[in-house]
Structure formats: C-alpha cells, structure tokens
Amino acid sequence: MPHTTEIPVLWSHMDANGHVNNGVYQSYFDEARIQALEQEGFSIQEMREKKVGPVMLKAELSYHKPLHHPDAVRIETGFRDMSKIKGKVVQNMYRISDGALVCEAIFSALFFDFERNRPWKLPDTFLEKFRTDEEVKV
C-alpha cells in the first residue's frame, strides 16, 4: 500500500496565472517522499547523524490538472525497482476537493554518503521489505 501525505495549497504557491506554480509541485512531492521515508524508518535526524540522504537523479512529471487556492492535495508515494544503492519513487498527486489526478511523477534516486562523497548502500531490511511487499506501486 502506498504512503499517503496531505498538503494544503498556500496562497503564496500561486503564480501570475492564478494557479499553483509548476515548480511548487516538486516541493510537494519532496515533502511526501520525506514523510514516506520517515514512515519506513529512515528518520531525518538519523540520516543527518550518519551524513547520508536521498539524492534525486532524474525527475519525470506529467501535469494533468491545475491546482488553486484554497485546496489541498493527497500524494501517494511508492518505491519500486530498488537495488542496493538506487531506485525509483513513484508518486501520484490528487486534488482533495474532487479527487482529480493532478500530476504523476517518477523520480530516480540514490542514497548518498556525503562524508565519503559516494553512493551509500541501503540496509537489507529496507530492500527486503519491498521484496516482501512485491514493491509498492502507485
């Protein structure tokens, strides 16, 4: 089952055309990814202590519907194609007011060891979870 995050649309997220600026969508997705990692046991505090963290390699976004203030979004986040150092984060964003699919995203990412300046290997427990769950897909 995918992780779910709800985020309100703020007035400050609006652009000159009266809808949420497309760049803001990535910040929504970023927040949902971090919350999903937290739910999987990767605490931000622990990552900072170990000096490791996720790094996005590629972002693919498909925009379907506009967002406006005041509304909120529900983002479903899943992980797939996981290997020891990289994988994909698949996310779908829905408008809460009517349930419409607003944006789909696929992010290719890896975990990085900032102290050693190289990729960091994911713990086996994380990889095993996705083998057991047959990889979460949204």
C-alpha positions in Angstrom: 0.0 0.0 0.0 1.4 3.4 -0.9 2.2 6.1 1.7 -0.3 9.0 1.7 0.5 12.6 2.5 -1.9 15.6 2.5 -0.6 19.1 1.9 -2.6 22.3 1.8 -2.2 24.7 -1.2 -1.0 28.0 0.2 -1.8 31.4 -1.4 2.0 32.0 -1.7 2.2 29.0 -4.1 0.1 30.7 -6.7 1.6 32.2 -9.9 0.5 35.1 -12.1 -1.9 32.8 -13.9 -3.9 32.1 -10.7 -2.8 28.5 -10.2 0.0 26.7 -8.3 3.4 27.3 -10.0 4.7 24.1 -11.6 7.9 24.4 -9.6 5.9 24.1 -6.4 4.7 20.6 -7.4 8.2 19.3 -6.8 8.3 20.7 -3.3 5.0 18.9 -2.6 6.4 15.7 -3.9 9.6 16.2 -1.9 7.7 16.6 1.3 5.7 13.5 0.6 8.9 11.5 -0.2 10.5 12.5 3.1 7.3 11.6 5.1 7.3 8.2 3.3 10.9 7.6 4.2 10.2 8.5 7.8 7.3 6.0 7.8 9.8 3.4 6.5 12.1 4.0 9.4 14.6 6.4 7.8 14.4 9.4 10.2 15.8 12.7 9.0 17.7 13.0 12.3 19.3 9.6 11.8 20.3 10.4 8.2 21.8 13.7 9.3 23.8 11.9 12.0 25.1 9.4 9.5 25.6 12.1 6.9 23.6 10.2 4.3 20.5 11.1 2.4 18.5 10.8 -0.8 19.7 12.5 -3.9 17.4 12.8 -7.0 19.0 11.8 -10.3 16.0 12.3 -12.6 12.5 13.8 -12.3 9.7 13.0 -14.7 6.5 14.9 -14.1 3.3 14.7 -16.1 0.8 17.6 -15.3 -2.9 16.8 -15.8 -5.0 19.4 -13.9 -4.3 22.8 -12.3 -4.3 23.5 -8.6 -5.8 26.5 -6.9 -6.0 28.1 -3.5 -7.7 27.1 -1.3 -7.4 23.4 -1.9 -5.2 20.6 -0.7 -3.5 17.6 -2.3 -3.2 14.0 -1.4 0.1 12.4 -2.6 0.5 8.7 -2.8 4.2 7.6 -2.7 5.6 4.2 -3.5 9.0 2.7 -4.2 10.0 0.4 -7.0 13.0 -1.0 -8.9 15.0 -0.9 -5.7 18.6 -2.0 -5.8 21.4 -1.7 -3.1 22.1 1.9 -4.0 19.2 3.3 -6.1 15.6 3.0 -7.0 12.5 4.9 -8.2 10.0 6.8 -6.2 6.6 6.8 -7.9 4.1 9.5 -6.8 0.6 10.5 -7.8 -0.9 13.8 -6.7 -4.7 14.2 -6.4 -6.9 17.3 -5.7 -8.7 16.6 -2.4 -11.7 18.7 -3.4 -12.7 16.4 -6.3 -10.2 13.5 -6.3 -8.9 14.5 -9.8 -5.4 13.3 -10.7 -3.3 16.5 -10.9 0.2 15.2 -11.5 2.1 12.0 -11.9 5.8 11.8 -11.1 8.7 9.3 -11.3 11.9 10.2 -9.5 15.1 8.2 -10.0 17.1 8.5 -6.8 20.0 7.1 -4.8 21.2 7.4 -1.2 24.4 9.3 -0.9 27.2 9.3 1.7 28.1 13.0 2.0 31.1 12.3 4.1 32.7 9.8 1.7 31.2 11.6 -1.4 29.9 8.4 -2.9 26.6 6.3 -3.0 25.5 4.7 0.2 24.2 1.2 0.3 20.6 0.7 1.6 20.1 -1.6 4.6 19.0 -5.1 3.6 15.9 -4.6 5.9 14.7 -1.8 3.5 15.2 -3.9 0.4 13.6 -7.0 2.0 10.5 -5.0 2.8 9.9 -4.2 -0.8 10.6 -7.8 -1.9 8.1 -8.9 0.6 5.6 -6.3 -0.4 6.2 -7.0 -4.1 7.3 -3.4 -4.4 4.8 -0.7 -3.8 3.5 0.9 -7.0 1.1 3.8 -7.3 
